[in-house]
Amino acid sequence: MKIRVEDIKEDGELAVEEDIEACQWEIDGIDVKFLDKIHLECKARKISKEILLDTDVVIRWQITCSRCLENADRSLKQKFTFSYSVDSVGDYLDVDKDVREEVLLNFPMKLLCKPECKGLCLECGANLNKEKCKCQKRVKGSQPQDETG
């Protein structure tokens, strides 16, 4: 998104919004795929020699859960505020790089389908969100019981 600096007035606020193809930002990964478009809403205002930019970002992605390995679609709305010196931006303020960086920095370290995801059984691999464990878990050090007692 490029904002023409001369359109940002000292006494008001300039509102701009844009949808950006996720592929332009090259942010897909092994266990995350961004869906649809990234929606940006920016409100810019000029205060003396500074431009303040309040940005709302709406993204939708498909993740592979770190615990159960199931795919899940998620939406997220993030808010960021940026400050730019009028002298350093030139004629246009290009915010894509800064917003992309903030989205990536605020990305969760562990991707989960839901906060209470139970994951997979370490023995039989059953998805514990959908079914009970199929394996015979043994207490460490115990022997199977003899049927004769």
C-alpha positions, 0 to 999 in steps of 0.5 A: 500500500502506498500513501501519497504524503501530500494527501495527509493533512496536518488538521485531519486524518486520511483513511485508506484501505486495500486488499493485498494478495498474500502471495505478494508478501511471500509469507506462506510456510511449511505449516501455514498457508495464507488464504484470500487477501490480506486486508489493510485499513490505515489511518494516517495523520501528520503531526509536525514533522511526523506521520502517525499511521494506525493500521488494522490488518485482517488475515486468514490462514490455514495452519497445520496444528503443531499438536494433532497435525490437523489443518484448521482455518483461522482469522486474525485481526492485528493492530499496529501503529507506525511513526515516520519522519516526513523528511525520510519518506519522500513523496509516497509512504510504502507501508507493506514492508513494515506491516509484513514484518509486524505480522511475521514478528507477531505470528504464534510460535506454536500453531494450534487448531484450538488452545485446548488441543489434546494432540496425538497419543505418543504410543498409537498416534490417535488424534485425542481430540477425536478418539480415545487412545487405542494402545495398551499403556502400561505403568512403567515397571509393571508386568501384564496380569496373569489370567489365573490370578 
